[in-house]
Amino acid sequence: MERSTDCRGMACPLPVVNAKKELAGLTKGDVLRVRVDNEIAVQNLTRFGERQGHAVTSEKAAEDDYSVTFRLQTENAASAGTAAEDASGTNVPANGTAKESADGNAPAPGGKCAVVIGSDRMGSGEEALGKTLMKAFLFALTSQDKVPDYLIFYNRGAFLTCEGSASLEDIRSVAAAGCRVMTCGTCLNFYELTEKLQAGTVSNMYDIVEAQMRCTTIIRP
């Protein structure tokens, strides 16, 4: 079987997310072709496909027009790995203590995971870029095979769970999948957002610390 999908014009991580969905319906010997409009998307798709164990090739047809071809080498593409941009597995520490995962490692199999967000933007560069990256990060969480156990917001991260946030739908989606969404009450009060909370529940520092202590993996975007 051959299948194709056009992801031109889509922002990161949508090309990878869409490729994962298409691959889930294919099996060994099938082919998927994904069209994208930039080299970064080609690289992301190539890494994703190779992690899944498939043969991946790419071709540039014209400016802003690339094709990435997956030739499936496993029985079921949905059975391997994650669809994060460049995530890879990590082992649970033998002593059960939390492992920082700012390096992009995926949650340890069998261990609890907390994603802790202390800002409404990702990184320390341009504000607009940082907000775009954070929105993409939260969207990517909705496309993982397993959502984190906790999604914790504090400081300016509190804005993301409140009225006007562009990520409310994604945060609610993760919560509906079983993730406990917590926002620092002190932070909501400080920014006068208490009445504007739209996703998850108001929490306190004791509960936030306790949640992280239960986890073997802590991710800080």
Residue frames relative to the residue before (quaternion, step in Angstrom):
aa qw qx qy qz dx dy dz
M 1.0000 0.0000 0.0000 0.0000 0.00 0.00 0.00
E 0.1333 -0.7651 0.6239 0.0871 3.55 -1.11 0.73
R 0.0286 -0.7893 0.6130 -0.0226 3.53 -1.00 0.89
S 0.0916 -0.7939 0.5988 0.0527 3.59 -1.13 0.59
T 0.0523 -0.7794 0.6237 0.0269 3.54 -1.24 0.57
D 0.3014 -0.7653 0.5496 0.1464 3.57 -0.95 0.89
C 0.0346 -0.8256 0.5622 -0.0337 3.57 -0.44 1.25
R 0.3263 0.7493 -0.5167 0.2553 3.59 1.17 0.38
G 0.7754 0.3039 -0.2547 0.4914 3.54 -0.98 0.92
M 0.5946 0.5724 -0.3655 0.4304 3.58 1.26 -0.12
A 0.3921 -0.7169 0.5302 0.2263 3.55 -1.00 0.87
C 0.6270 -0.5044 0.4428 0.3954 3.54 -1.31 0.43
P 0.6565 -0.2204 -0.7194 -0.0536 1.66 -1.88 1.66
L 0.2366 0.8393 -0.4738 0.1230 3.62 1.20 0.34
P 0.6329 0.5267 -0.3741 0.4268 3.68 0.86 -0.71
V 0.6671 0.4849 -0.3004 0.4792 3.60 0.97 -0.85
V 0.6432 0.5257 -0.3219 0.4542 3.58 0.94 -0.87
N 0.6819 0.4777 -0.2906 0.4716 3.59 0.89 -0.90
A 0.6226 0.5303 -0.3451 0.4605 3.59 1.02 -0.75
K 0.6325 0.5364 -0.3345 0.4476 3.58 0.95 -0.83
K 0.6598 0.5088 -0.3099 0.4580 3.59 0.93 -0.89
E 0.6675 0.4961 -0.3032 0.4652 3.59 0.94 -0.86
L 0.6615 0.5207 -0.3068 0.4441 3.59 0.95 -0.86
A 0.5867 0.6112 -0.3695 0.3816 3.57 1.09 -0.67
G 0.7178 0.4356 -0.2536 0.4804 3.59 1.13 -0.55
L 0.6372 0.5229 -0.3219 0.4659 3.59 1.28 0.06
T 0.2076 -0.7708 0.5879 0.1311 3.55 -1.29 0.20
K 0.7876 -0.3510 0.2187 0.4568 3.56 -1.33 0.09
G 0.7781 0.3034 -0.2555 0.4871 3.54 -0.88 1.03
D 0.5932 0.5713 -0.3685 0.4311 3.60 1.20 -0.35
V 0.2897 -0.7536 0.5730 0.1411 3.54 -1.32 0.43
L 0.0692 -0.7661 0.6378 0.0384 3.55 -1.07 0.85
R 0.1111 -0.7767 0.6177 0.0528 3.56 -0.93 0.96
V 0.1057 -0.7943 0.5981 0.0123 3.54 -0.81 1.08
R 0.2012 -0.7751 0.5893 0.1069 3.58 -0.80 1.02
V 0.0158 0.7853 -0.6168 0.0506 3.55 -0.92 0.99
D 0.4227 -0.7435 0.4725 0.2130 3.58 -1.23 0.29
N 0.7678 0.2747 -0.2021 0.5424 3.60 1.18 0.33
E 0.6278 -0.5879 0.3836 0.3364 3.53 -1.24 0.62
I 0.5976 0.5674 -0.3655 0.4330 3.60 1.08 -0.67
A 0.6482 0.5084 -0.3190 0.4686 3.58 0.96 -0.84
V 0.6044 0.5499 -0.3459 0.4611 3.59 1.08 -0.74
Q 0.6795 0.4929 -0.2875 0.4612 3.58 0.87 -0.96
N 0.6574 0.5124 -0.3143 0.4545 3.58 0.96 -0.86
L 0.6691 0.4960 -0.2950 0.4683 3.57 0.95 -0.89
T 0.6336 0.5378 -0.3295 0.4482 3.56 1.03 -0.80
R 0.6645 0.4933 -0.3059 0.4707 3.58 0.90 -0.91
F 0.6409 0.5319 -0.3193 0.4521 3.56 0.96 -0.89
G 0.6911 0.4888 -0.2824 0.4514 3.59 0.83 -0.99
E 0.6581 0.5060 -0.3074 0.4652 3.56 0.98 -0.83
R 0.6285 0.5180 -0.3398 0.4703 3.61 1.05 -0.68
Q 0.6510 0.5036 -0.3111 0.4752 3.56 1.13 -0.63
G 0.5323 -0.6563 0.3907 0.3650 3.58 1.26 -0.22
H 0.5350 0.6362 -0.3986 0.3875 3.60 1.22 0.33
A 0.4929 -0.6007 0.5243 0.3483 3.56 -1.30 0.27
V 0.0519 -0.8203 0.5692 -0.0206 3.57 -0.71 1.09
T 0.0019 0.7737 -0.6334 0.0177 3.56 -0.95 0.93
S 0.1481 -0.7888 0.5895 0.0918 3.57 -1.19 0.46
E 0.0919 -0.7871 0.6096 0.0185 3.54 -1.21 0.59
K 0.2721 -0.7403 0.5925 0.1639 3.56 -1.05 0.81
A 0.2336 -0.7996 0.5426 0.1078 3.57 -0.48 1.23
A 0.7670 -0.1310 0.1314 0.6142 3.57 1.05 -0.80
E 0.6957 -0.4190 0.3392 0.4748 3.57 -1.27 0.03
D 0.8379 0.0796 -0.1079 0.5290 3.57 -0.83 1.02
D 0.6861 0.4077 -0.3037 0.5204 3.59 1.08 0.60
Y 0.0961 0.7982 -0.5782 0.1388 3.55 -0.24 1.36
S 0.1816 -0.7590 0.6135 0.1203 3.53 -1.25 0.49
V 0.1083 -0.7730 0.6237 0.0408 3.55 -0.88 1.01
T 0.1386 -0.8199 0.5544 0.0343 3.57 -0.68 1.13
F 0.1728 -0.7645 0.6170 0.0709 3.55 -0.89 1.05
R 0.0742 -0.7549 0.6499 0.0477 3.58 -0.87 0.97
L 0.3484 -0.8029 0.4462 0.1869 3.53 -0.24 1.31
Q 0.1725 -0.7984 0.5749 0.0484 3.51 -0.88 1.08
T 0.7009 0.3871 -0.2634 0.5381 3.60 1.28 -0.06
E 0.6597 -0.5443 0.3525 0.3799 3.55 -1.24 0.42
N 0.8129 0.0325 0.0300 0.5807 3.55 0.98 -0.83
A 0.3764 -0.7676 0.4733 0.2124 3.58 -0.41 1.22
A 0.6313 0.5663 -0.3435 0.4033 3.57 1.10 -0.60
S 0.6236 0.5906 -0.3356 0.3869 3.57 1.23 -0.36
A 0.7351 0.4270 -0.2339 0.4718 3.60 1.17 -0.30
G 0.9064 0.0583 -0.0222 0.4177 3.51 -1.08 0.91
T 0.5273 -0.5963 0.5077 0.3297 3.49 -1.43 -0.28
A 0.4319 -0.6842 0.5169 0.2795 3.56 -1.32 0.13
A 0.3197 0.7252 -0.5402 0.2829 3.58 1.08 0.50
E 0.6900 -0.5200 0.2947 0.4082 3.55 -1.14 0.56
D 0.8115 -0.1206 0.0749 0.5668 3.61 0.89 -0.76
A 0.2429 0.8072 -0.5058 0.1833 3.55 1.02 0.84
S 0.0416 -0.7762 0.6275 0.0453 3.54 -1.25 0.45
G 0.6127 -0.6066 0.3703 0.3457 3.58 -1.15 0.62
T 0.0971 -0.7703 0.6256 0.0761 3.53 -1.30 0.39
N 0.4712 -0.6924 0.4724 0.2746 3.59 -1.10 0.59
V 0.5297 -0.6000 0.4912 0.3437 3.54 -1.21 0.55
P 0.4764 -0.6652 0.4774 0.3203 3.62 -0.79 0.89
A 0.5636 -0.6365 0.4115 0.3284 3.56 -0.98 0.87
N 0.7243 0.4393 -0.2556 0.4659 3.60 1.03 -0.69
G 0.5128 -0.6925 0.3908 0.3238 3.57 1.31 0.09
T 0.4855 0.6662 -0.4473 0.3469 3.61 1.18 0.13
A 0.6297 -0.5648 0.3793 0.3749 3.54 -1.22 0.51
K 0.2067 -0.7635 0.6010 0.1145 3.55 -1.11 0.76
E 0.3986 -0.6995 0.5388 0.2480 3.57 -0.75 1.00
S 0.1065 -0.8219 0.5589 0.0286 3.58 -0.92 0.93
A 0.2198 0.7857 -0.5434 0.1978 3.56 0.99 0.78
D 0.5958 0.5752 -0.3609 0.4288 3.58 1.25 -0.27
G 0.6204 -0.5852 0.3347 0.4009 3.59 1.23 0.15
N 0.4292 0.7052 -0.4758 0.3035 3.62 1.17 0.14
A 0.4774 -0.6651 0.5005 0.2815 3.54 -1.11 0.75
P 0.6614 -0.4967 0.3624 0.4295 3.59 -1.24 0.37
A 0.5232 -0.6338 0.4674 0.3256 3.55 -1.07 0.75
P 0.5260 -0.6401 0.4505 0.3327 3.61 -0.87 0.89
G 0.8223 0.2308 -0.1778 0.4888 3.57 -0.86 0.97
G 0.6835 0.4619 -0.2943 0.4825 3.61 1.18 -0.29
K 0.5250 -0.6125 0.4763 0.3498 3.55 -1.22 0.41
C 0.1790 -0.7898 0.5836 0.0603 3.54 -1.15 0.71
A 0.0976 -0.7681 0.6306 0.0531 3.56 -1.07 0.84
V 0.1780 -0.7269 0.6522 0.1209 3.54 -1.07 0.82
V 0.1050 -0.8239 0.5568 -0.0108 3.55 -0.55 1.23
I 0.0536 -0.8318 0.5510 -0.0404 3.58 -0.52 1.20
G 0.1022 -0.8417 0.5302 0.0020 3.56 -0.53 1.22
S 0.7505 0.2833 -0.1905 0.5658 3.58 1.23 0.28
D 0.4673 -0.6538 0.5052 0.3146 3.57 -1.24 0.31
R 0.7211 0.3238 -0.2361 0.5652 3.57 1.30 0.24
M 0.3874 -0.7154 0.5385 0.2192 3.57 -1.22 0.45
G 0.7918 0.2163 -0.1855 0.5403 3.57 -0.69 1.07
S 0.4734 -0.7003 0.4799 0.2350 3.55 -1.33 0.10
G 0.4807 0.6769 -0.4354 0.3482 3.60 1.20 0.35
E 0.8359 -0.1133 0.1170 0.5242 3.54 -0.99 -0.91
E 0.5580 -0.6456 0.4129 0.3184 3.56 -0.93 0.94
A 0.6727 0.5068 -0.3089 0.4418 3.60 0.83 -0.98
L 0.6571 0.4995 -0.3076 0.4733 3.57 0.95 -0.87
G 0.6512 0.5347 -0.3146 0.4371 3.58 0.92 -0.91
K 0.6673 0.4892 -0.3008 0.4743 3.59 0.99 -0.81
T 0.6217 0.5311 -0.3357 0.4677 3.58 1.08 -0.72
L 0.6631 0.5067 -0.3011 0.4614 3.57 0.96 -0.87
M 0.6530 0.5060 -0.3237 0.4612 3.59 0.96 -0.79
K 0.6302 0.5211 -0.3343 0.4685 3.58 0.99 -0.78
A 0.6553 0.5028 -0.3094 0.4712 3.60 0.99 -0.84
F 0.6260 0.5449 -0.3326 0.4479 3.59 1.01 -0.79
L 0.6938 0.4689 -0.2838 0.4671 3.58 0.83 -0.96
F 0.6152 0.5206 -0.3509 0.4768 3.58 1.07 -0.63
A 0.6436 0.5369 -0.3254 0.4377 3.58 0.95 -0.87
L 0.5855 0.5797 -0.3723 0.4271 3.61 1.08 -0.61
T 0.6544 0.5280 -0.3176 0.4383 3.59 1.03 -0.76
S 0.7097 0.4660 -0.2553 0.4625 3.60 1.20 -0.41
Q 0.4836 0.6681 -0.4346 0.3617 3.56 1.28 0.11
D 0.5864 -0.5810 0.4306 0.3649 3.57 -1.19 0.52
K 0.7832 0.0986 -0.0522 0.6117 3.58 1.17 -0.61
V 0.3340 -0.7423 0.5434 0.2052 3.58 -0.75 1.02
P 0.5950 -0.5564 0.4166 0.4035 3.63 -1.18 0.38
D 0.5639 -0.5941 0.4475 0.3589 3.57 -1.23 0.37
Y 0.7938 0.1099 -0.0390 0.5969 3.55 1.12 -0.73
L 0.0804 -0.7344 0.6713 0.0596 3.53 -1.18 0.73
I 0.0484 -0.8508 0.5197 -0.0607 3.54 -0.22 1.35
F 0.1005 -0.8010 0.5900 0.0175 3.58 -0.81 1.04
Y 0.0928 0.7781 -0.6173 0.0696 3.56 -0.98 0.89
N 0.7773 0.2583 -0.2495 0.5166 3.58 -1.32 0.30
R 0.8266 -0.1811 0.1096 0.5214 3.65 -0.90 -0.77
G 0.4697 0.6549 -0.4503 0.3844 3.55 1.25 -0.07
A 0.5358 0.6446 -0.3894 0.3817 3.59 1.21 -0.49
F 0.5831 0.5941 -0.3756 0.4074 3.60 1.11 -0.59
L 0.6274 0.5841 -0.3330 0.3928 3.60 1.12 -0.64
T 0.7186 0.4097 -0.2539 0.5012 3.60 1.16 -0.47
C 0.6422 0.5552 -0.3020 0.4338 3.56 1.28 0.04
E 0.7436 -0.4029 0.3162 0.4299 3.51 -1.36 0.26
G 0.7683 0.3242 -0.2625 0.4855 3.56 -0.87 0.98
S 0.5332 0.6319 -0.4084 0.3869 3.60 1.23 -0.23
A 0.4183 -0.7125 0.5110 0.2373 3.57 -0.98 0.89
S 0.6877 0.4883 -0.2681 0.4656 3.60 1.28 -0.20
L 0.3452 0.7781 -0.4793 0.2135 3.61 1.22 0.10
E 0.6543 0.5215 -0.3224 0.4428 3.59 0.89 -0.90
D 0.6743 0.4897 -0.2986 0.4651 3.59 0.95 -0.87
I 0.6468 0.5123 -0.3212 0.4648 3.59 0.97 -0.82
R 0.6552 0.5013 -0.3096 0.4728 3.58 0.97 -0.82
S 0.6206 0.5482 -0.3332 0.4510 3.57 1.07 -0.74
V 0.6539 0.4953 -0.3045 0.4841 3.57 0.98 -0.88
A 0.6401 0.5240 -0.3226 0.4599 3.59 1.00 -0.82
A 0.6566 0.5194 -0.3059 0.4533 3.58 0.98 -0.86
A 0.6629 0.5004 -0.2927 0.4737 3.57 1.21 -0.54
G 0.7096 -0.4878 0.2503 0.4426 3.58 1.26 0.12
C 0.5238 0.6290 -0.4180 0.3940 3.59 1.26 0.03
R 0.3400 -0.7171 0.5674 0.2196 3.58 -1.01 0.79
V 0.1701 -0.7995 0.5734 0.0559 3.59 -0.57 1.21
M 0.0268 -0.8164 0.5740 -0.0575 3.55 -0.65 1.19
T 0.0645 -0.7844 0.6157 0.0376 3.58 -0.97 0.87
C 0.5287 -0.6603 0.4463 0.2921 3.56 -0.88 1.02
G 0.4059 -0.7401 0.4869 0.2245 3.58 -0.68 1.11
T 0.6101 0.5493 -0.3470 0.4534 3.59 1.05 -0.73
C 0.6626 0.5049 -0.2957 0.4676 3.56 1.01 -0.84
L 0.6260 0.5274 -0.3324 0.4685 3.58 1.02 -0.78
N 0.6594 0.5000 -0.3038 0.4721 3.56 0.97 -0.85
F 0.6475 0.5413 -0.3224 0.4287 3.59 0.89 -0.94
Y 0.7635 0.3479 -0.1853 0.5115 3.58 0.91 -0.93
E 0.4248 -0.7253 0.4414 0.3141 3.60 1.33 0.19
L 0.4189 0.7158 -0.4425 0.3411 3.55 0.95 0.99
T 0.3644 0.7842 -0.4626 0.1954 3.58 1.26 -0.15
E 0.7281 0.4220 -0.2391 0.4843 3.59 0.91 -0.86
K 0.6766 0.5074 -0.2889 0.4487 3.58 1.24 -0.16
L 0.3929 0.7282 -0.4810 0.2898 3.59 1.27 0.06
Q 0.0958 -0.8335 0.5442 -0.0069 3.57 -0.77 1.09
A 0.7833 0.2138 -0.1244 0.5703 3.62 1.21 -0.21
G 0.8191 0.2016 -0.1612 0.5124 3.58 -0.94 0.88
T 0.5263 -0.6335 0.4783 0.3047 3.53 -1.27 -0.40
V 0.5502 -0.5680 0.4923 0.3636 3.55 -1.33 0.36
S 0.0687 -0.8080 0.5850 0.0129 3.57 -0.88 0.92
N 0.3342 -0.7143 0.5726 0.2242 3.55 -1.33 -0.07
M 0.6963 -0.5083 0.3052 0.4045 3.56 -1.23 0.37
Y 0.5950 0.5595 -0.3774 0.4364 3.59 1.06 -0.61
D 0.6886 0.4735 -0.2791 0.4730 3.59 0.86 -0.98
I 0.6311 0.5388 -0.3323 0.4483 3.58 1.05 -0.77
V 0.6605 0.4843 -0.3005 0.4887 3.58 0.97 -0.86
E 0.6517 0.5309 -0.3124 0.4427 3.57 0.90 -0.93
A 0.6432 0.5255 -0.3224 0.4541 3.60 0.97 -0.85
Q 0.6820 0.4832 -0.2925 0.4646 3.57 0.91 -0.89
M 0.6256 0.5467 -0.3367 0.4431 3.58 1.07 -0.68
R 0.6386 0.5317 -0.3209 0.4544 3.59 1.19 -0.50
C 0.6805 0.5525 -0.2670 0.4005 3.56 1.21 -0.50
T 0.3574 -0.7027 0.5713 0.2282 3.54 -1.21 0.59
T 0.7707 0.2186 -0.1308 0.5841 3.58 1.25 -0.36
I 0.0376 -0.7731 0.6332 0.0066 3.57 -0.96 0.94
I 0.1375 -0.7934 0.5918 0.0358 3.56 -0.72 1.12
R 0.0451 -0.7842 0.6189 -0.0050 3.55 -0.87 1.02
P 0.2432 -0.8081 0.5166 0.1451 3.63 -0.16 1.21
